[in-house]
Amino acid sequence: MSQCLSPAGPAIDARQCVKSRRRYDWDVKSPRGGYDMDDIILRQDIIDELEFEPSIDAANIGVAVEDGVVTLTGHVPTYAQRATAEDVVRRVKGVRGIAQEIEVRPFGANRTADDEIAKRALNTISWNTAVPKDSVQVKVRQGWVTLTGKVGWHYQRTAAADAVRNLAGVVGVNNSIEVKPPASASDVKKRIEDALKRNAELEAQAIRVDVLNDKVILKGKVNAWVERSAAERAAWSAPGVREVEDQLTVS
């Protein structure tokens, strides 16, 4: 089997060879010294998954892994690609955490004016049936979109942000939309616990749910990042939840 050399010198299986210079960082060292093969394999799996995703131009995305924690660097032309890259990494088995450092660099020398982005954002949101009419306000500064307002459910808050992230010229989205609290803490706790029990991806008995006013705290252990995300979705699905603090650890 063919081999290649990492910058540090030791021969590495050809499967670990990387196709472009931006990936020759080999930032997969174990705290114990040397190279952690689990991290090397995970890094390659992430690179393969990014290249497999058709909606991303992964040519300028760098990937580093240490103890299962992934750092994404480089740049992409749209905010949508930046967000999708993170979503792609989350679904790879073995990922324990993500540090998102990808920059958004729009194509062309002339960026879309902030007022034009704001108009497009308001128009797009107004056509989205998941977002209550006239519930969201938009401000734009240097391509960064800030959303404010109040809605009844978290999915409505998310829908507004998803609606604008694909717009040309957007380099980031700050979602400051508030969720109005229509339910009691005890009711929210029960709804979330019941939802966790119904979820085939989760071992509900390993997850503890605490509710403090409109804040949900998740504690315990899960087997993969995708399970952690599923638990977060269940927590956000309860009415009136404004914040989810995820303290779950991936074993």
Summary of the structure (lengths in Angstrom):
residues: 251
radius of gyration: 20.7
end to end distance: 33.2
largest distance: 62.2
contacts: 736
relative contact order: 0.09
helix: 36%
strand: 27%
